[in-house]
Amino acid sequence: MRSILIALTLATAHTAPPADVIRPSADPVPLVNADRPLSVTYTYKGEQHTLDDFLTRTKTNGFLVLRGQKIVHERYTGANRTTRFQSWSMAKSFTSAAIGVALKEGHIRSIDDPVTRYVPELRGSGYDGVSIRNLLRMSSGVEWDEAKDVPKMQVAAAKGLPLTPMVTKRGSDWEPGTRFEYNSMNSYVLARVLTEATGTPYHRYVEKKIWRPAGMAGTARIDADGDGNSLGYCCFHATDRDYARFGLLFLRQGKANGKQVVPASWVKASTSPSGVDPRYGLHWWLGGGKDFMAAGFGGQYIYVSPEHDVVIVKSTTSTGAHDQQEVLAAFKAVAAAVSG
């Protein structure tokens, strides 16, 4: 974790990847202010903790809790409701949603298609013949070390270099579909698949099919590489309220403003165990019950609890240390408290 933090800090200290702006909805999903004090305790590893202590320890700058469409708690430290937080890997869940829409529209024939059907330049690489499904469930078999290789990708993107040459040089390490290995390059390839399959740049497709139909109220920025390809694995920059609207979209089985944005069947499939790891769906982390979340490096989360009709967003600007299992324990306690 420390090596990732150092490299990413160096990558973004003086430069930033190219970026595209996506525009808000003309009909934003309304969020009603119903803020109230929130005093929550939870137990983790036999010890009791308070929510306030948890948020301080994890260097949380933005924290928002929705019950339905009511904002029951919202707080910021060193930020405010207009701050556009870096998503890091929460972006992967947006990528998955866009793949689900493209599948419904027929641009993608099947998620069991090989990615090379849509991105033929990957033939001969470790991705040759690997299915879209196995990228979505992080079971591509492509040789990868997340701690060492993600910083290299991010540094290259920050320098304005194309990332596809890095993809074509990757070989195969094990049989796809046989185990789970978290690999951010899988998500970059999925973004390329989306672009090639739909004939529309990733950022524009997300704007047209996800961001605006889901009723987002603000503009957002999506980082790209030197060829103008959106990264897909990270780097949305948006407000906590719009991240909450994305969680609400999935809480409502893919509907926003009364319209089906993401197919309900895709919401169910992507937030259910993938078959290679019970903790992971199709670019969503699972909570062990019906809850699920988008998770990003350093403590970025969009947590969804269908049981309690709750969405929680947690954002940081400094990538604080955190334990995902403790995060789940804290979020479950918050969801139960605000639904009582």
C-alpha positions in Angstrom: 0.0 0.0 0.0 2.8 2.4 0.9 4.6 1.8 -2.4 1.3 2.6 -4.3 0.8 5.8 -2.3 4.4 7.1 -2.9 4.2 6.4 -6.7 0.8 7.9 -7.1 1.8 10.9 -5.2 4.8 11.4 -7.4 2.7 10.9 -10.5 0.2 13.5 -9.6 2.3 16.1 -7.7 3.1 18.2 -10.7 1.2 16.7 -13.6 -2.2 15.2 -14.2 -3.5 13.0 -16.9 -5.5 14.5 -19.8 -9.1 14.7 -18.9 -12.6 15.0 -20.4 -15.5 16.8 -18.9 -19.0 15.2 -18.8 -22.0 17.3 -18.4 -24.8 17.1 -15.8 -28.5 16.1 -16.3 -31.1 18.7 -17.3 -33.3 16.9 -14.7 -31.2 16.1 -11.6 -32.5 13.6 -9.1 -33.5 15.7 -6.1 -31.9 15.0 -2.8 -33.8 16.4 0.2 -32.0 17.9 3.2 -33.0 16.1 6.3 -29.7 16.3 8.2 -29.5 15.2 11.8 -26.8 14.4 14.3 -25.4 10.9 13.9 -23.9 9.1 17.0 -23.0 5.6 16.0 -20.8 2.9 17.6 -19.7 -0.4 16.1 -17.7 -3.4 17.1 -14.7 -4.6 15.1 -12.3 -7.3 16.2 -13.8 -7.3 19.6 -13.3 -3.6 20.2 -15.9 -0.9 20.2 -15.3 2.2 18.1 -17.2 5.4 17.3 -18.1 6.7 13.9 -16.3 10.0 14.7 -13.1 8.2 15.6 -13.3 6.1 12.4 -13.8 9.1 10.2 -10.9 10.9 11.8 -8.5 7.9 11.7 -9.2 7.3 8.0 -8.7 11.0 7.2 -12.2 11.4 5.8 -12.9 14.7 4.1 -16.4 14.0 2.9 -19.1 11.8 4.4 -22.7 11.6 3.2 -25.6 9.3 4.2 -28.8 8.9 2.1 -31.9 7.3 3.4 -33.9 6.9 0.1 -33.5 10.4 -1.4 -33.1 12.2 2.0 -29.7 13.4 3.0 -29.8 12.4 6.7 -26.2 13.2 7.4 -23.5 15.2 5.5 -20.2 16.5 6.8 -17.0 17.8 5.3 -13.5 18.5 6.6 -11.2 20.6 4.5 -13.7 20.3 1.7 -17.4 21.1 0.9 -20.3 19.9 -1.1 -18.9 21.4 -4.3 -15.5 19.6 -3.9 -14.9 17.1 -6.7 -13.2 14.1 -5.1 -11.0 11.7 -7.0 -12.8 8.4 -7.3 -9.8 6.1 -7.7 -11.1 2.6 -8.3 -14.8 3.5 -7.6 -14.6 4.3 -11.3 -14.5 0.6 -12.0 -18.2 0.3 -11.0 -19.1 3.0 -13.4 -17.3 1.1 -16.1 -19.2 -2.0 -15.3 -22.5 -0.1 -15.4 -21.6 1.2 -18.9 -20.8 -2.3 -20.1 -24.2 -3.5 -18.9 -25.9 -0.8 -20.9 -23.9 -1.6 -24.0 -24.8 -5.2 -23.6 -28.5 -4.4 -23.4 -28.3 -2.1 -26.5 -26.6 -4.9 -28.5 -23.3 -3.2 -29.0 -21.7 -6.1 -27.0 -23.0 -9.5 -28.1 -22.2 -11.3 -24.9 -19.9 -10.8 -21.9 -18.5 -14.3 -22.7 -17.1 -12.8 -26.0 -13.3 -12.5 -26.0 -12.2 -8.9 -25.6 -10.2 -9.3 -28.8 -13.5 -9.4 -30.7 -13.8 -5.7 -30.0 -10.1 -4.7 -29.5 -8.2 -6.8 -32.1 -4.9 -5.1 -31.4 -4.7 -7.1 -28.2 -4.3 -10.4 -30.2 -1.0 -12.0 -29.2 -1.1 -10.4 -25.7 -2.2 -12.0 -22.4 -5.7 -10.8 -23.2 -6.0 -12.8 -26.4 -9.1 -14.9 -26.0 -10.0 -13.8 -22.5 -13.7 -13.1 -22.0 -15.2 -9.8 -20.9 -16.8 -11.7 -18.0 -13.4 -12.7 -16.7 -12.2 -9.1 -16.8 -15.3 -7.9 -15.0 -14.8 -10.5 -12.2 -11.0 -9.9 -12.0 -10.1 -13.3 -13.3 -8.2 -12.5 -16.5 -5.1 -14.6 -15.8 -2.9 -11.8 -17.2 0.4 -11.3 -15.4 0.0 -8.5 -12.9 1.2 -7.0 -9.6 -1.3 -4.4 -8.5 1.1 -2.8 -6.0 3.9 -2.4 -8.5 2.1 -2.0 -11.9 -0.7 0.4 -11.1 1.7 3.2 -10.2 3.5 2.6 -13.5 0.2 3.0 -15.4 -0.7 6.2 -13.4 2.7 7.7 -14.0 2.5 7.0 -17.7 -1.0 8.5 -17.9 0.2 11.6 -15.9 3.0 12.1 -18.5 0.5 12.0 -21.3 1.6 8.6 -22.6 -0.7 6.0 -24.2 -1.4 2.9 -22.1 -2.3 0.4 -24.8 1.4 -0.5 -25.5 1.6 -1.5 -21.8 -1.4 -3.8 -22.3 0.0 -5.5 -25.4 3.2 -6.4 -23.6 1.4 -8.3 -20.9 1.5 -12.1 -21.0 -0.7 -14.8 -19.5 0.1 -16.0 -16.0 -2.7 -18.5 -15.2 -5.9 -20.0 -16.6 -8.6 -17.3 -16.9 -11.6 -17.9 -14.7 -9.8 -20.1 -12.2 -9.1 -17.5 -9.4 -9.4 -13.9 -8.4 -6.6 -11.4 -8.8 -7.4 -7.7 -8.7 -6.0 -6.1 -11.8 -6.7 -2.5 -12.8 -5.5 -3.1 -16.3 -8.6 -5.3 -16.8 -10.7 -2.2 -16.3 -8.7 -0.1 -18.8 -9.2 -2.8 -21.3 -13.0 -2.9 -20.6 -13.1 0.9 -21.2 -11.4 0.2 -24.6 -13.9 -2.5 -25.3 -16.8 -0.1 -24.6 -15.3 2.5 -26.9 -14.7 0.1 -29.8 -18.0 -1.7 -29.4 -20.2 1.4 -29.2 -18.2 3.6 -31.6 -18.4 6.3 -28.9 -15.6 7.5 -26.6 -15.9 6.0 -23.1 -16.4 9.4 -21.4 -19.1 10.4 -23.9 -20.9 7.1 -23.6 -20.9 7.4 -19.8 -22.2 10.9 -20.0 -25.0 9.9 -22.5 -26.0 6.6 -20.9 -25.1 6.9 -17.2 -24.3 10.3 -15.9 -27.1 12.4 -17.4 -29.9 9.8 -17.4 -29.0 9.0 -13.7 -29.8 12.6 -12.9 -26.3 13.8 -11.8 -26.4 17.5 -10.8 -22.8 18.5 -11.5 -20.2 18.2 -14.1 -17.4 15.6 -13.6 -14.0 15.0 -15.1 -12.7 11.6 -16.3 -9.0 11.2 -16.8 -7.5 9.7 -20.0 -4.2 8.5 -21.4 -2.1 10.1 -24.1 -4.2 8.6 -26.8 -7.4 10.1 -25.4 -8.6 6.8 -24.0 -10.4 7.1 -20.7 -8.7 5.2 -18.0 -11.7 3.2 -16.9 -10.0 1.8 -13.8 -9.9 5.1 -11.9 -10.1 8.9 -11.9 -13.6 10.2 -12.0 -13.6 13.6 -10.3 -17.1 14.4 -8.9 -19.0 15.6 -5.8 -20.1 13.3 -3.0 -23.8 14.1 -3.9 -23.3 12.8 -7.4 -21.5 9.7 -6.2 -24.5 9.2 -3.9 -26.8 9.5 -6.9 -24.9 6.7 -8.5 -25.4 4.6 -5.4 -29.0 5.5 -5.4 -29.3 4.4 -9.1 -28.2 0.9 -8.0 -30.3 1.0 -4.9 -33.3 1.5 -7.2 -32.4 -1.4 -9.4 -31.0 0.8 -12.1 -33.8 3.4 -12.2 -33.6 7.1 -11.9 -36.4 9.7 -12.4 -38.8 6.8 -13.2 -36.7 5.5 -16.1 -34.6 2.4 -16.4 -31.0 3.6 -16.9 -29.0 0.4 -16.2 -30.8 -2.9 -16.8 -32.2 -4.4 -13.5 -30.7 -7.7 -14.6 -27.3 -6.2 -14.8 -27.6 -4.5 -11.4 -28.4 -8.0 -9.9 -25.7 -9.8 -11.8 -23.0 -7.2 -11.1 -23.8 -7.1 -7.3 -23.9 -10.9 -6.8 -21.0 -13.2 -6.3 -19.1 -13.7 -9.5 -18.2 -17.3 -9.1 -14.5 -16.8 -8.4 -14.6 -14.8 -5.2 -17.7 -14.5 -2.8 -16.6 -10.9 -1.9 -16.7 -9.7 -5.5 -19.3 -9.3 -8.3 -18.7 -7.7 -11.6 -16.6 -4.7 -10.6 -18.5 -4.3 -7.3 -17.3 -5.4 -3.8 -19.9 -7.4 -1.8 -20.7 -7.0 1.9 -21.6 -10.5 2.7 -25.4 -9.9 2.8 -27.4 -7.9 0.2 -25.1 -4.9 0.5 -22.4 -3.9 -1.9 -20.0 -1.1 -2.6 -17.7 0.6 -5.1 -14.3 1.0 -3.4 -11.3 3.2 -4.3 -7.7 3.4 -3.1 -7.2 5.2 0.2 -10.7 5.2 1.5 -13.1 6.2 -1.3 -16.5 4.4 -1.0 -20.0 4.3 -2.3 -21.8 1.8 -0.1 -25.4 0.5 -0.8 -27.6 -1.2 1.6 -30.9 -2.4 0.0 -32.0 -3.8 3.4 -32.0 -0.4 5.0 -32.6 1.8 1.8 -29.3 3.5 2.5 -26.4 4.9 0.5 -23.2 6.0 2.1 -20.4 8.0 0.4 -17.0 8.4 2.0 -14.3 10.5 0.4 -10.7 11.5 1.1 -8.3 13.9 -0.4 -5.2 12.3 1.1 -5.7 8.5 0.8 -5.8 7.6 4.5 -5.0 4.1 5.8 -8.1 1.9 6.1 -9.2 -1.7 6.6 -12.1 -2.6 4.2 -13.6 -5.0 6.7 -13.7 -2.3 9.4 -15.2 0.0 6.8 -18.0 -2.5 6.3 -18.6 -2.9 10.0 -18.9 0.9 10.4 -21.1 1.3 7.3 -23.5 -1.5 8.4 -23.9 0.2 11.8 -24.6 3.6 10.2 -27.2 2.0 7.8 -29.0 0.3 10.7 -28.9 3.5 12.8 -30.4 5.8 10.2 -33.1 3.3 9.2 -34.3 2.8 12.8 
